[in-house]
Amino acid sequence: MNKQTPMRQCVGCRESKDKRELVRVVRTPEGEVKIDTTGKMNGRGAYLCSDTGCLQKACKNKGLERALKLNIPEEIIIRLKEELEIAK
């Protein structure tokens, strides 16, 4: 019996992919927005493909804001882009 891997949908391109292929962005209980490298951080999560194009789409269509239920300031989006570049 092989264990199925969970599927998650990217909030940018809306494609369903294996959870391990996506990057989890979390709104912590304190209200901070961070990239969750472990996948186990507390807080509300949203999944993105690891390219910056999906982050731009998620910002443009407000998918990330809807998923995290939070207005995301521009400086946080810039920081997320930098962290995505490092995470690649």
VEXKOL-857430 format. One line per 4 residues: number of its first residue (from 1); their letters; for each residue z, x, y of N, C-alpha, C. Coordinates in nm, 2 decimals. Layout:
N
NUM> A> Z:X:Y:Z:X:Y:Z:X:Y  ...
This chain:
88
1> MNKQ> 0.00:0.08:-0.12:0.00:0.00:0.00:0.00:0.09:0.12  -0.10:0.08:0.21:-0.11:0.16:0.33:-0.06:0.08:0.45  0.01:0.15:0.53:0.07:0.08:0.65:-0.03:0.07:0.76  -0.04:-0.05:0.81:-0.14:-0.08:0.92:-0.08:-0.02:1.05
5> TPMR> -0.17:0.03:1.13:-0.13:0.08:1.26:-0.14:-0.03:1.36  -0.05:-0.05:1.45:-0.06:-0.16:1.55:-0.17:-0.14:1.65  -0.24:-0.25:1.69:-0.35:-0.24:1.79:-0.29:-0.29:1.92  -0.34:-0.23:2.03:-0.30:-0.26:2.16:-0.43:-0.27:2.25
9> QCVG> -0.42:-0.35:2.36:-0.54:-0.37:2.44:-0.52:-0.29:2.57  -0.62:-0.21:2.61:-0.62:-0.13:2.73:-0.63:-0.23:2.85  -0.54:-0.22:2.95:-0.54:-0.31:3.06:-0.66:-0.28:3.16  -0.73:-0.17:3.14:-0.85:-0.13:3.22:-0.97:-0.19:3.16
13> CRES> -1.01:-0.14:3.04:-1.14:-0.18:2.98:-1.13:-0.30:2.89  -1.01:-0.34:2.86:-0.98:-0.46:2.78:-1.02:-0.44:2.63  -1.04:-0.32:2.59:-1.08:-0.29:2.45:-0.95:-0.28:2.37  -0.95:-0.34:2.25:-0.84:-0.32:2.15:-0.86:-0.19:2.08
17> KDKR> -0.76:-0.11:2.08:-0.76:0.02:2.01:-0.63:0.05:1.93  -0.63:0.15:1.85:-0.51:0.19:1.78:-0.41:0.23:1.88  -0.28:0.19:1.86:-0.18:0.22:1.96:-0.16:0.37:1.99  -0.19:0.45:1.89:-0.18:0.60:1.91:-0.28:0.66:1.99
21> ELVR> -0.40:0.59:2.01:-0.51:0.64:2.09:-0.48:0.61:2.24  -0.39:0.52:2.27:-0.37:0.48:2.41:-0.25:0.54:2.47  -0.24:0.54:2.60:-0.13:0.60:2.68:-0.04:0.48:2.73  0.09:0.48:2.71:0.17:0.37:2.75:0.23:0.40:2.89
25> VVRT> 0.21:0.31:2.98:0.27:0.31:3.11:0.39:0.22:3.11  0.50:0.26:3.16:0.62:0.18:3.15:0.68:0.15:3.29  0.73:0.03:3.31:0.82:0.00:3.43:0.96:0.00:3.37  1.04:0.10:3.41:1.17:0.11:3.36:1.26:0.00:3.42
29> PEGE> 1.38:-0.02:3.36:1.47:-0.12:3.42:1.51:-0.09:3.56  1.50:0.04:3.60:1.53:0.08:3.74:1.41:0.05:3.84  1.30:0.01:3.78:1.18:-0.02:3.86:1.08:0.09:3.88  1.10:0.20:3.82:1.01:0.32:3.83:0.89:0.30:3.73
33> VKID> 0.78:0.35:3.77:0.66:0.34:3.68:0.63:0.49:3.63  0.63:0.50:3.50:0.62:0.63:3.44:0.52:0.62:3.32  0.47:0.74:3.28:0.39:0.75:3.16:0.49:0.78:3.05  0.48:0.70:2.94:0.57:0.71:2.83:0.51:0.79:2.72
37> TTGK> 0.54:0.92:2.71:0.48:1.00:2.61:0.53:0.98:2.47  0.66:0.93:2.45:0.72:0.90:2.32:0.68:0.77:2.27  0.65:0.67:2.35:0.62:0.54:2.30:0.74:0.46:2.28  0.86:0.51:2.31:0.99:0.44:2.28:1.07:0.42:2.40
41> MNGR> 1.02:0.44:2.52:1.10:0.43:2.65:1.14:0.28:2.67  1.25:0.26:2.72:1.29:0.12:2.76:1.22:0.07:2.88  1.18:-0.05:2.88:1.11:-0.11:2.99:0.99:-0.19:2.95  0.92:-0.25:3.05:0.80:-0.32:3.02:0.68:-0.23:3.02
45> GAYL> 0.60:-0.24:2.91:0.49:-0.14:2.89:0.36:-0.20:2.90  0.26:-0.12:2.94:0.12:-0.16:2.94:0.04:-0.04:2.88  -0.07:-0.06:2.82:-0.14:0.05:2.75:-0.28:0.07:2.83  -0.31:0.20:2.84:-0.43:0.24:2.90:-0.50:0.35:2.81
49> CSDT> -0.64:0.35:2.82:-0.71:0.46:2.76:-0.67:0.59:2.83  -0.69:0.70:2.77:-0.64:0.82:2.83:-0.74:0.88:2.94  -0.84:0.80:2.98:-0.93:0.85:3.09:-0.90:0.78:3.22  -0.92:0.85:3.33:-0.89:0.80:3.46:-0.97:0.68:3.50
53> GCLQ> -1.09:0.67:3.44:-1.18:0.55:3.47:-1.11:0.42:3.44  -1.04:0.42:3.32:-0.97:0.30:3.28:-0.85:0.27:3.38  -0.79:0.37:3.43:-0.68:0.35:3.53:-0.74:0.29:3.65  -0.85:0.34:3.70:-0.92:0.28:3.82:-0.96:0.14:3.80
57> KACK> -1.01:0.11:3.68:-1.04:-0.03:3.65:-0.92:-0.12:3.65  -0.81:-0.07:3.59:-0.69:-0.14:3.58:-0.63:-0.17:3.72  -0.65:-0.08:3.81:-0.60:-0.10:3.95:-0.69:-0.20:4.02  -0.82:-0.18:4.00:-0.92:-0.27:4.07:-0.90:-0.42:4.02
61> NKGL> -0.89:-0.44:3.89:-0.87:-0.58:3.85:-0.73:-0.63:3.84  -0.64:-0.54:3.89:-0.49:-0.57:3.90:-0.43:-0.59:3.76  -0.50:-0.54:3.65:-0.45:-0.55:3.52:-0.31:-0.48:3.50  -0.30:-0.37:3.55:-0.18:-0.29:3.54:-0.06:-0.36:3.61
65> ERAL> -0.09:-0.41:3.73:0.01:-0.48:3.81:0.06:-0.61:3.73  -0.04:-0.68:3.68:0.00:-0.80:3.60:0.08:-0.77:3.48  0.04:-0.67:3.41:0.11:-0.63:3.28:0.25:-0.58:3.31  0.27:-0.51:3.42:0.40:-0.46:3.45:0.48:-0.55:3.54
69> KLNI> 0.42:-0.66:3.59:0.48:-0.75:3.68:0.54:-0.68:3.80  0.46:-0.60:3.87:0.51:-0.52:3.97:0.39:-0.48:4.06  0.41:-0.48:4.20:0.31:-0.43:4.29:0.32:-0.28:4.28  0.21:-0.21:4.26:0.21:-0.07:4.24:0.16:0.00:4.36
73> PEEI> 0.24:0.08:4.43:0.20:0.15:4.55:0.09:0.26:4.52  0.01:0.30:4.62:-0.10:0.40:4.60:-0.04:0.53:4.55  0.07:0.58:4.60:0.12:0.71:4.56:0.16:0.71:4.41  0.20:0.60:4.35:0.23:0.60:4.21:0.10:0.60:4.13
77> IIRL> 0.00:0.54:4.18:-0.13:0.54:4.11:-0.19:0.68:4.11  -0.17:0.75:4.22:-0.22:0.89:4.23:-0.14:0.98:4.13  0.00:0.96:4.12:0.08:1.03:4.03:0.04:1.00:3.88  0.01:0.88:3.86:-0.03:0.84:3.72:-0.17:0.91:3.68
81> KEEL> -0.26:0.92:3.78:-0.39:0.99:3.76:-0.36:1.13:3.72  -0.27:1.20:3.79:-0.24:1.34:3.77:-0.17:1.35:3.63  -0.08:1.26:3.59:-0.02:1.27:3.46:-0.12:1.24:3.35  -0.21:1.16:3.37:-0.32:1.13:3.27:-0.40:1.26:3.25
85> EIAK> -0.43:1.33:3.35:-0.51:1.45:3.34:-0.43:1.55:3.26  -0.30:1.56:3.28:-0.21:1.66:3.21:-0.20:1.61:3.06  -0.19:1.48:3.04:-0.17:1.42:2.90:-0.29:1.44:2.81  -0.41:1.46:2.87:-0.54:1.48:2.79:-0.53:1.59:2.69
